[in-house]
Amino acid sequence: MIQLRLALVVILTIACLAPAIAQDAEPGADFTGFEAKATDAEALLEDPDATNVDLEAMRTDLADWRTTMRDAQSVNAEQIETVNQQIAALGPAPAEGDPPEAPDIAERRETLTEQLVTLRAPQLAAEEAFTRASGLIRQIDNRIRSRQAETFFSVGPAPINPRYWDDAARDYARVWVFVREEFASSVNNPDIRAQFWRNLPAIVLQGLLAALFILRGRALSLRLEHAVRQWLPDRAARVLSPLLSLFSIAVPLAGVALAINALSLSGLLGFHTQPVADALFSFAAAILVAAWLARRVFPKEMDREDILLLDEARRREGRIATLSAAVLIGLTFLIRAVNSVEGFSFETLTVTAFPIVILLSFFLFRLGRLLGLHVAAVEAASDDPLTIGSRVIRFLSFAARIIGIAAPVAAAVGYLYAALQIVVPALNTLALFAFLRLLQRFIGDLFAWATRSEEAREGLLPAIIGLLLVIAALPALALIWGARVADLTELWDTMSNGIPIGDSRISPTDLLTLLIVFLIGYGATRILQSTLRGTVLPKTRMDIGARNALVSGVGYVGIFLAALAAISATSLDLSSLAIVAGALSVGIGFGLQTIVSNFVSGIILLIERPISEGDWIEVGTNMGYVRKISVRSTRIETFDRTDVIVPNADLVSGTVTNWTRFNTMGRVIVPVGVAYGTDTRRVEGILKEIAEANPMVQKQPPPAVIFQGFGADSLDFEIRAILRDVNYMLTVKSEINHAIAARFAEEGIEIPFAQRDVWLRNPEALRGPADPAEGDPA
């Protein structure tokens, strides 16, 4: 009964009171206004004649409403959390069949539940409105995309049909008549003449400035750039030259803007000519930007760091192709402006666009061929594999040539719109990649100039910045190939809203926070390690091995804590991933048990410290000094100055000889033999004197001389001495041997070498049978 009563309260509250309560709690959440806008959007979607412009405008409004409703979902959040905690404090509600709880507790639980329903009503209403807005936005996007696809694959009249040519010529002749009549009407209009004479000073001034900027601006910019290259050092010139070259775009473009404004002030522009005048700015911008790119990518003079490895003739060809393609693309802006006023027939537009597509395809093919020649030159100049940049250029070369061949064929059979929507984006893509390459080179030059080192141009930071530039250019690339701005904003909105992970949602902001917090923790850990290693620990009595173990442990713990802090800062709830993580850990444990064993052994080595960095150890057939102990393996530097990587599990579970674990003292044994018949006591005294005379031999305990026994060739003795530093064992052994050789020579003591007497049991057998003729008498 309690559950049924609560469900009824929820339904009635949401149905009747949610809008009013929501408006009282959140004044910005106007559910009435959203309802009206959603109804208009549904009516617009049902209208088959609704234009894309109307749909885009409606989509923008709905996106604003959706943002409002998303924000409204957090209303009363603190109060809801408090009430939930109060209900939890009352304990679980009695199940069916259990004894009823106290009346005051039941009444309090019901009151809090009703209060919770009332507080959640605005959130539920906002969630429903948010879902409705998202659904309407998806419908609008699907409608626009389906129209774009239909237009792209639509088959129009074949432009090579001559019967459409006359109609196109008549349409453009009619436009010319309208323009001429409009200009004549403007000249004969007294009001326009009065406006002209009134604005004449401004018209003349802007016209003169426009002529100066257009005619001389680019030349002055080039002269200034050339002077900078001559006067400044090479590194500074490479940084300032690209910046100054931008004036060759900005100054003439400012002149075009002044000229258009002067024409507008004159009053001579009318209904047919004003759109064309406005499109002149885009036309000029396309040509000026293309000229700048052509001059930087295909320079007239050879440079040691040219982007493309081409000879002078090929570079000139590239400049011509780039400028010609820009002029043709600029013409499409002008044709579009005229069509916006005249409303040409589809046949006229087809006939007009066909030669533009043919020429654009031709120049695109030529540019692709030049890129292919550059890749071939790179391959011929180096035996190394192609870099990622050269591979990208090779792909662009192949794609440009394929499009340059396929687009004219598609346009000729009627797919003119599709051909135009492929050729122009392909050219713009080449321009975008060229600009990115120039920008990356500028960043490298900037680092080289700032650091006064040419190696900095190929450093890690310029490479990372270049990668970030490529990522930042992806939205521009998507827009070039037909993506709508709304598509990008929708993607960004989705990412901003977050990706569900467990019970939480993570957004780019959360990822950035995660990265920043982790980097801060990582940096603090490294600073703490450096402080301990260089300042704190040297003042303690800890040995070098203990210091290194402590510093390594602090590093591991710090990185772990930094990761925990980063996850906590983003409020990620990973509890729902615990089961999956547990299953994965089991699989990883079986698959990577050796690595896990080495990892655990590395922790044991750092804590227990049976060996430390700098120890002289012997493990298996390897002997040398421990140089670094990591969590997976230990690096040993042998006496041959080679590094041996030993898994940590071998050091923990195997037999390891540590020559210098607690001190550097160690024993040296020097064997020596003397000839039989030598006075053994005399030899013992001489050897003891030699051992005691060596400065590395400890006096306590004193060295000992052992008479080992009677060997096959000599009387065998051994010097056994404790050295101050066992690292000098071979040196001490060599010095003692030298001293023994010299002292025995003085004392006349012989050091024998191995001697063997060979006895033949039957030497007569070696003589062979006797010659019978030898016994005969003469």
PANUVEX-812531 format. One record per residue (C-alpha): residue number from 1; residue in one letter; x, y, z. Coordinates in steps of 0.1 Angstrom, whole numbers, m for minus. Last residue first. Example, Ala and Ser with C-alpha at 12.3 -4.5 7.8 and 13.67 -1.06 7.14 Angstrom:
# PANUVEX-812531
   resi   resn      c1      c2      c3
      2      S     137     m11      71
      1      A     123     m45      78
//
This chain:
# PANUVEX-812531
   resi   resn      c1      c2      c3
    778      A    1303    m612    m448
    777      P    1287    m634    m423
    776      D    1249    m633    m421
    775      G    1233    m616    m391
    774      E    1222    m584    m408
    773      A    1205    m602    m436
    772      P    1177    m614    m414
    771      D    1166    m579    m405
    770      A    1152    m578    m370
    769      P    1114    m573    m364
    768      G    1103    m539    m351
    767      R    1123    m514    m330
    766      L    1092    m501    m311
    765      A    1086    m534    m295
    764      E    1120    m532    m279
    763      P    1108    m502    m259
    762      N    1086    m525    m239
    761      R    1074    m507    m207
    760      L    1083    m472    m218
    759      W    1088    m447    m190
    758      V    1080    m409    m195
    757      D    1091    m386    m167
    756      R    1068    m355    m162
    755      Q    1076    m320    m150
    754      A    1051    m292    m141
    753      F    1067    m259    m133
    752      P    1086    m251    m102
    751      I    1088    m218     m83
    750      E    1123    m219     m71
    749      I    1134    m200     m40
    748      G    1167    m182     m45
    747      E    1159    m155     m18
    746      E    1161    m126     m43
    745      A    1141    m145     m70
    744      F    1116    m155     m43
    743      R    1112    m118     m33
    742      A    1106    m106     m69
    741      A    1081    m133     m79
    740      I    1063    m130     m45
    739      A    1060     m91     m49
    738      H    1046     m94     m84
    737      N    1021    m120     m72
    736      I    1011     m97     m43
    735      E    1005     m68     m67
    734      S     983     m89     m90
    733      K     962    m102     m61
    732      V     958     m67     m48
    731      T     946     m54     m82
    730      L     922     m83     m86
    729      M     907     m78     m52
    728      Y     903     m40     m55
    727      N     865     m41     m52
    726      V     870     m61     m20
    725      D     878     m29      m2
    724      R     897     m31      32
    723      L     910     m65      22
    722      I     910     m96      44
    721      A     940    m119      37
    720      R     945    m156      28
    719      I     979    m164      13
    718      E     980    m200       1
    717      F    1008    m226      m1
    716      D    1013    m257     m23
    715      L    1047    m276     m22
    714      S    1052    m284     m59
    713      D    1049    m308     m88
    712      A    1022    m333     m78
    711      G    1012    m313     m48
    710      F    1021    m317     m13
    709      G     999    m299      11
    708      Q     979    m267      17
    707      F    1005    m248      38
    706      I     983    m219      48
    705      V     996    m183      52
    704      A     973    m160      72
    703      P     967    m123      70
    702      P     961    m105     102
    701      P     925    m100     115
    700      Q     931     m72     121
    699      K     960     m58     100
    698      Q     937     m55      70
    697      V     954     m58      36
    696      M     950     m29      13
    695      P     984     m14      22
    694      N    1003     m45      11
    693      A    1032     m51      35
    692      E    1013     m76      56
    691      A    1009     m99      26
    690      I    1046     m98      16
    689      E    1057    m104      52
    688      K    1034    m134      55
    687      L    1047    m149      22
    686      I    1083    m146      34
    685      G    1075    m162      68
    684      E    1057    m191      52
    683      V    1085    m197      27
    682      R    1110    m199      55
    681      R    1088    m223      74
    680      T    1086    m245      43
    679      D    1123    m248      37
    678      T    1125    m258       0
    677      G    1132    m294      m8
    676      Y    1103    m297     m32
    675      A    1099    m266     m53
    674      V    1076    m239     m44
    673      G    1038    m233     m52
    672      V    1016    m202     m48
    671      P     979    m196     m43
    670      V     966    m160     m36
    669      I     932    m159     m17
    668      V     915    m126     m12
    667      R     889    m120      15
    666      G     864     m92      16
    665      M     857     m58      32
    664      T     833     m35      13
    663      N     806     m35      40
    662      F     769     m45      44
    661      R     760     m58       9
    660      T     794     m56      m9
    659      W     800     m91     m23
    658      N     764    m100     m28
    657      T     761    m136     m41
    656      V     726    m143     m54
    655      T     708    m176     m54
    654      G     674    m175     m70
    653      S     638    m167     m58
    652      V     643    m129     m52
    651      L     670    m121     m78
    650      D     655    m143    m104
    649      A     620    m128     m99
    648      N     635     m93    m104
    647      P     643    m101    m141
    646      V     680     m95    m149
    645      I     690     m70    m175
    644      V     727     m73    m182
    643      D     745     m41    m192
    642      T     780     m43    m207
    641      R     811     m26    m193
    640      D     831     m58    m194
    639      F     832     m57    m156
    638      T     794     m61    m158
    637      E     768     m34    m153
    636      I     737     m49    m138
    635      R     702     m36    m146
    634      T     674     m49    m124
    633      S     640     m58    m137
    632      R     602     m52    m134
    631      V     597     m26    m106
    630      S     631      m9    m113
    629      I     664     m15     m97
    628      K     693       5    m113
    627      R     731       2    m115
    626      V     738     m30     m96
    625      Y     775     m38    m102
    624      G     789     m69    m119
    623      M     788    m106    m121
    622      N     767    m128    m144
    621      T     769    m166    m146
    620      G     741    m171    m122
    619      V     738    m140    m101
    618      E     769    m124     m87
    617      I     766     m91     m70
    616      W     787     m59     m64
    615      D     764     m35     m48
    614      G     760       1     m63
    613      E     722       1     m62
    612      S     710     m21     m35
    611      I     707     m59     m29
    610      P     688     m77      m2
    609      R     668     m45       1
    608      E     637     m58      19
    607      I     615     m29       7
    606      L     629     m21     m27
    605      L     637     m58     m35
    604      I     602     m68     m24
    603      I     586     m42     m47
    602      G     607     m55     m75
    601      S     597     m91     m67
    600      V     560     m80     m70
    599      F     567     m65    m104
    598      N     587     m96    m115
    597      S     558    m118    m105
    596      V     533     m96    m123
    595      I     554     m97    m154
    594      T     556    m135    m153
    593      Q     519    m138    m145
    592      L     510    m117    m176
    591      G     484    m140    m192
    590      F     471    m155    m160
    589      G     471    m122    m141
    588      I     457    m104    m171
    587      G     427    m127    m172
    586      V     421    m124    m135
    585      S     426     m86    m136
    584      L     401     m84    m165
    583      A     374    m102    m145
    582      G     381     m78    m115
    581      A     380     m48    m138
    580      V     347     m58    m152
    579      I     333     m64    m117
    578      A     347     m30    m105
    577      L     334     m10    m135
    576      S     302      m1    m117
    575      S     323      13     m89
    574      L     341      37    m112
    573      D     324      69    m100
    572      L     343      97    m115
    571      S     342     130     m95
    570      T     367     147    m118
    569      A     389     157     m88
    568      S     387     122     m74
    567      I     401     107    m105
    566      A     430     132    m105
    565      A     436     127     m68
    564      L     438      89     m73
    563      A     462      93    m101
    562      A     484     117     m81
    561      L     483      92     m52
    560      F     496      64     m74
    559      I     523      87     m89
    558      G     534      97     m54
    557      V     535      62     m41
    556      Y     557      51     m70
    555      G     580      80     m67
    554      V     583      78     m29
    553      G     593      42     m33
    552      S     620      51     m58
    551      V     634      77     m34
    550      L     633      53      m5
    549      A     651      26     m24
    548      N     677      50     m37
    547      R     684      62      m2
    546      A     686      27      12
    545      G     711      17     m15
    544      I     732      48      m9
    543      D     735      41      28
    542      M     714      59      54
    541      R     732      80      80
    540      T     712     111      71
    539      K     725     144      56
    538      P     726     129      21
    537      L     689     120      25
    536      V     676     156      28
    535      T     692     177       1
    534      G     699     159     m32
    533      R     679     127     m32
    532      L     651     139      m9
    531      T     647     172     m27
    530      S     648     155     m61
    529      Q     622     130     m50
    528      L     600     158     m36
    527      I     603     177     m69
    526      R     594     146     m89
    525      T     564     139     m67
    524      A     552     175     m70
    523      G     555     173    m108
    522      Y     535     141    m109
    521      G     508     156     m86
    520      I     506     187    m108
    519      L     505     165    m139
    518      F     478     144    m125
    517      V     457     174    m115
    516      I     461     189    m150
    515      L     453     157    m168
    514      L     422     150    m148
    513      T     410     186    m151
    512      L     415     184    m189
    511      L     396     151    m190
    510      D     368     166    m169
    509      T     366     196    m192
    508      P     365     172    m221
    507      S     335     155    m205
    506      I     331     125    m182
    505      R     297     113    m171
    504      S     292      93    m139
    503      D     273      62    m129
    502      G     297      39    m148
    501      I     314      59    m175
    500      P     288      80    m195
    499      I     304     104    m220
    498      G     299     140    m211
    497      N     276     169    m217
    496      S     305     188    m231
    495      M     312     159    m256
    494      T     276     159    m267
    493      D     276     197    m270
    492      W     308     196    m290
    491      L     294     170    m314
    490      E     262     191    m317
    489      T     283     222    m323
    488      L     302     204    m350
    487      D     271     191    m367
    486      A     254     226    m364
    485      V     284     241    m383
    484      R     274     218    m411
    483      A     298     192    m425
    482      G     303     195    m463
    481      W     339     185    m469
    480      I     354     219    m461
    479      L     335     220    m428
    478      A     351     187    m417
    477      L     385     199    m426
    476      A     379     231    m405
    475      P     368     209    m376
    474      L     400     187    m380
    473      A     423     218    m380
    472      A     426     218    m342
    471      I     439     182    m343
    470      V     465     191    m368
    469      L     475     221    m347
    468      L     478     199    m316
    467      L     502     176    m336
    466      G     523     206    m345
    465      I     524     218    m309
    464      I     536     183    m299
    463      A     563     183    m325
    462      P     574     218    m315
    461      L     576     206    m279
    460      L     596     174    m287
    459      G     624     191    m306
    458      E     630     192    m343
    457      R     633     230    m345
    456      A     652     229    m312
    455      E     682     214    m330
    454      E     688     247    m348
    453      S     697     263    m315
    452      R     694     299    m304
    451      T     666     289    m280
    450      A     642     316    m290
    449      W     652     316    m327
    448      A     651     278    m330
    447      F     618     278    m312
    446      L     604     304    m336
    445      D     618     285    m366
    444      G     600     253    m355
    443      I     568     272    m349
    442      F     571     287    m384
    441      R     577     253    m399
    440      Q     545     240    m383
    439      L     526     270    m396
    438      L     538     264    m431
    437      R     528     228    m429
    436      L     494     237    m416
    435      F     489     262    m444
    434      A     499     236    m470
    433      F     475     211    m454
    432      L     447     237    m456
    431      A     454     246    m492
    430      L     454     209    m502
    429      T     421     205    m485
    428      N     407     236    m502
    427      L     416     220    m536
    426      A     398     188    m526
    425      P     369     207    m512
    424      V     365     225    m546
    423      V     367     192    m567
    422      I     343     171    m546
    421      Q     313     194    m543
    420      L     317     205    m579
    419      A     316     169    m591
    418      A     286     161    m570
    417      Y     268     192    m583
    416      L     276     183    m619
    415      Y     264     147    m617
    414      G     249     150    m652
    413      V     270     128    m675
    412      A     296     155    m682
    411      A     300     164    m645
    410      A     308     128    m635
    409      V     334     125    m663
    408      P     349     159    m653
    407      A     351     148    m616
    406      A     367     114    m622
    405      I     401     125    m636
    404      G     409     153    m613
    403      I     395     133    m584
    402      I     419     104    m591
    401      R     448     129    m595
    400      A     440     147    m562
    399      A     436     114    m543
    398      F     470     101    m554
    397      S     488     133    m546
    396      L     470     136    m512
    395      F     480     100    m504
    394      R     516     108    m513
    393      I     516     140    m492
    392      V     503     120    m462
    391      R     531      94    m467
    390      S     556     122    m469
    389      G     543     137    m436
    388      I     544     102    m419
    387      T     580      98    m429
    386      L     591      77    m458
    385      P     614      48    m452
    384      D     652      56    m452
    383      D     672      53    m484
    382      S     671      90    m490
    381      A     673     114    m519
    380      A     654      91    m544
    379      E     625      87    m520
    378      V     623     124    m514
    377      A     624     131    m551
    376      A     596     106    m557
    375      V     575     123    m530
    374      H     581     157    m546
    373      L     571     144    m580
    372      G     539     130    m566
    371      L     531     164    m551
    370      L     536     180    m585
    369      R     512     154    m601
    368      G     486     162    m575
    367      L     489     199    m583
    366      R     485     192    m620
    365      F     454     170    m614
    364      L     439     198    m593
    363      F     446     223    m621
    362      F     427     201    m646
    361      S     399     193    m622
    360      L     394     231    m616
    359      L     394     237    m654
    358      I     367     210    m660
    357      V     346     221    m630
    356      I     347     257    m642
    355      P     337     246    m677
    354      F     307     228    m663
    353      A     295     255    m638
    352      T     280     278    m663
    351      V     262     251    m683
    350      T     248     236    m651
    349      L     238     270    m637
    348      T     219     277    m670
    347      E     202     243    m669
    346      F     191     248    m633
    345      S     174     280    m642
    344      F     189     313    m629
    343      G     174     330    m599
    342      E     183     366    m609
    341      V     192     380    m575
    340      S     208     351    m557
    339      N     221     339    m591
    338      V     243     370    m594
    337      A     258     364    m560
    336      R     264     327    m567
    335      I     281     336    m600
    334      L     304     360    m582
    333      F     313     334    m555
    332      T     318     308    m582
    331      L     342     332    m600
    330      G     364     332    m568
    329      I     368     294    m571
    328      L     379     299    m607
    327      V     404     327    m597
    326      A     418     305    m569
    325      A     423     275    m593
    324      S     442     298    m616
    323      L     464     311    m588
    322      T     473     276    m576
    321      A     479     262    m611
    320      I     502     291    m620
    319      R     522     289    m588
    318      G     526     251    m592
    317      E     538     255    m627
    316      R     564     280    m616
    315      R     575     255    m589
    314      R     578     228    m616
    313      A     600     250    m638
    312      E     622     260    m609
    311      D     629     224    m597
    310      L     608     207    m570
    309      L     616     193    m535
    308      L     584     206    m518
    307      I     584     224    m484
    306      D     616     242    m492
    305      E     641     242    m464
    304      R     673     249    m482
    303      D     655     276    m502
    302      M     654     279    m540
    301      E     641     312    m553
    300      K     607     316    m570
    299      P     589     300    m541
    298      F     563     272    m546
    297      V     549     266    m511
    296      R     554     302    m498
    295      R     546     320    m531
    294      A     517     297    m539
    293      L     503     302    m504
    292      W     504     340    m506
    291      A     489     340    m541
    290      A     461     316    m530
    289      V     454     340    m501
    288      L     452     369    m524
    287      I     431     352    m550
    286      A     405     338    m525
    285      A     404     372    m507
    284      A     398     391    m539
    283      F     368     369    m548
    282      S     354     370    m513
    281      F     356     409    m514
    280      L     341     409    m549
    279      A     310     391    m535
    278      D     298     424    m520
    277      A     301     441    m553
    276      V     281     413    m569
    275      P     254     416    m543
    274      Q     252     454    m549
    273      T     250     451    m587
    272      H     215     437    m593
    271      F     195     457    m567
    270      G     215     488    m572
    269      L     250     502    m569
    268      L     255     537    m582
    267      G     248     553    m548
    266      S     283     567    m546
    265      L     287     556    m510
    264      S     283     520    m520
    263      L     310     523    m547
    262      A     334     538    m521
    261      N     326     510    m497
    260      I     335     484    m524
    259      A     368     503    m531
    258      L     377     505    m494
    257      A     371     468    m490
    256      V     393     461    m520
    255      G     420     483    m506
    254      A     418     464    m473
    253      L     423     432    m492
    252      P     453     447    m509
    251      V     469     455    m474
    250      A     459     423    m456
    249      I     471     397    m481
    248      S     506     411    m490
    247      F     507     422    m453
    246      L     508     385    m444
    245      S     544     384    m458
    244      L     555     404    m428
    243      L     547     375    m405
    242      P     563     349    m427
    241      S     595     370    m429
    240      L     597     377    m392
    239      V     606     342    m380
    238      R     629     331    m408
    237      A     646     366    m406
    236      A     653     361    m369
    235      R     670     328    m375
    234      D     690     341    m405
    233      P     702     373    m389
    232      L     685     405    m400
    231      W     694     429    m428
    230      Q     690     409    m460
    229      R     660     388    m450
    228      V     643     419    m435
    227      A     649     438    m468
    226      H     632     410    m488
    225      E     601     411    m465
    224      L     599     449    m469
    223      R     601     446    m507
    222      L     575     419    m507
    221      S     551     440    m486
    220      L     557     471    m508
    219      A     549     451    m539
    218      R     517     437    m523
    217      G     505     471    m513
    216      R     513     489    m545
    215      L     483     484    m568
    214      I     456     473    m544
    213      F     467     495    m514
    212      L     473     526    m536
    211      A     441     522    m556
    210      A     420     516    m525
    209      L     436     547    m508
    208      L     428     568    m539
    207      G     392     554    m540
    206      Q     387     560    m503
    205      L     398     596    m506
    204      V     377     602    m537
    203      I     346     586    m523
    202      A     349     604    m490
    201      P     353     638    m508
    200      L     324     629    m532
    199      N     299     619    m505
    198      R     276     650    m511
    197      W     282     649    m548
    196      F     272     612    m550
    195      Q     242     617    m527
    194      A     230     646    m549
    193      R     234     624    m580
    192      I     215     596    m563
    191      D     186     620    m554
    190      P     186     634    m589
    189      N     182     599    m606
    188      N     197     600    m641
    187      V     229     582    m630
    186      S     210     556    m610
    185      S     187     549    m640
    184      A     216     545    m663
    183      F     232     520    m638
    182      E     200     500    m635
    181      E     196     499    m673
    180      R     231     486    m677
    179      V     227     461    m649
    178      F     194     448    m663
    177      V     207     445    m698
    176      W     238     426    m685
    175      V     215     402    m666
    174      R     194     397    m697
    173      A     225     388    m717
    172      Y     235     363    m689
    171      D     201     346    m693
    170      R     202     347    m731
    169      A     236     330    m731
    168      A     224     303    m707
    167      D     194     296    m729
    166      D     216     294    m760
    165      W     239     269    m743
    164      Y     212     245    m731
    163      R     205     233    m766
    162      P     242     224    m770
    161      N     240     193    m747
    160      I     274     191    m731
    159      P     260     203    m698
    158      A     240     170    m694
    157      P     208     179    m675
    156      G     208     170    m638
    155      V     213     138    m619
    154      S     209     141    m582
    153      F     234     123    m560
    152      F     245     154    m541
    151      T     211     169    m540
    150      E     195     137    m525
    149      A     223     134    m500
    148      Q     219     171    m489
    147      R     182     166    m486
    146      S     187     135    m464
    145      R     212     154    m443
    144      I     187     183    m437
    143      R     159     159    m427
    142      N     181     139    m405
    141      D     194     170    m387
    140      I     158     182    m382
    139      Q     147     149    m368
    138      R     178     148    m345
    137      I     170     183    m332
    136      L     134     173    m325
    135      G     146     143    m305
    134      S     170     163    m285
    133      A     143     189    m277
    132      R     120     161    m265
    131      T     146     145    m243
    130      F     155     179    m227
    129      A     118     186    m221
    128      E     114     153    m203
    127      E     145     158    m183
    126      A     133     193    m173
    125      A     100     180    m162
    124      L     117     153    m141
    123      Q     140     179    m126
    122      P     112     202    m118
    121      A      92     173    m101
    120      R     122     162     m80
    119      L     115     186     m52
    118      T      79     177     m50
    117      V      87     140     m51
    116      L     112     144     m23
    115      Q      87     164      m2
    114      E      62     135      m6
    113      T      89     110       5
    112      L      98     132      35
    111      T      62     133      46
    110      E      58      96      41
    109      R      89      87      61
    108      R      78     111      89
    107      E      44      94      91
    106      A      60      60      91
    105      I      85      70     118
    104      D      56      86     139
    103      P      35      54     135
    102      A      63      30     146
    101      E      72       4     120
    100      P      49     m23     109
     99      P      60     m59     116
     98      D      73     m76      84
     97      G      50     m94      60
     96      E      56     m71      32
     95      A      89     m53      36
     94      P      95     m27      63
     93      A     110       6      49
     92      P     148       7      52
     91      G     163      30      78
     90      L     151      64      90
     89      A     186      78      83
     88      A     182      68      47
     87      I     151      91      45
     86      Q     171     120      60
     85      Q     200     114      36
     84      N     176     114       6
     83      V     161     146      19
     82      T     195     163      21
     81      E     204     152     m14
     80      I     171     165     m28
     79      Q     177     198     m11
     78      E     212     201     m27
     77      A     199     192     m61
     76      N     169     215     m60
     75      V     176     225     m97
     74      S     202     203    m115
     73      Q     179     193    m143
     72      A     173     230    m151
     71      D     208     233    m167
     70      R     199     206    m192
     69      M     166     223    m199
     68      T     183     256    m207
     67      T     208     238    m230
     66      R     179     221    m248
     65      W     162     254    m252
     64      D     192     269    m269
     63      A     195     239    m291
     62      L     158     242    m300
     61      D     164     278    m311
     60      T     193     268    m333
     59      R     174     240    m348
     58      M     145     263    m357
     57      A     170     285    m376
     56      E     185     256    m393
     55      L     151     243    m404
     54      D     140     277    m417
     53      V     173     279    m437
     52      N     168     243    m450
     51      T     135     253    m465
     50      A     101     240    m453
     49      D      81     228    m483
     48      P      75     193    m469
     47      D      58     208    m438
     46      E      55     181    m411
     45      L      89     192    m397
     44      L      77     228    m394
     43      A      47     217    m374
     42      E      69     197    m350
     41      A      92     227    m346
     40      D      62     250    m339
     39      T      49     226    m312
     38      A      84     225    m297
     37      K      86     263    m296
     36      A      52     265    m279
     35      E      61     239    m253
     34      F      94     256    m247
     33      G      77     289    m239
     32      T      54     272    m215
     31      F      83     253    m199
     30      D     101     285    m191
     29      A     131     272    m172
     28      G     149     305    m164
     27      P     129     311    m132
     26      E     140     278    m116
     25      A     123     269     m84
     24      D      90     288     m91
     23      Q      91     278    m128
     22      A      97     242    m119
     21      I      69     242     m94
     20      A      45     256    m119
     19      P      56     232    m147
     18      A      56     201    m123
     17      L      23     206    m105
     16      C      m3     187    m125
     15      A      13     157    m143
     14      I      44     154    m122
     13      T      26     157     m89
     12      L      m2     133     m99
     11      I      22     107    m111
     10      V      45     109     m81
      9      V      17     109     m56
      8      L       2      78     m72
      7      A      36      60     m71
      6      L      39      69     m33
      5      R       4      55     m26
      4      L      11      23     m45
      3      Q      44      18     m26
      2      I      28      24       8
      1      M       0       0       0
//
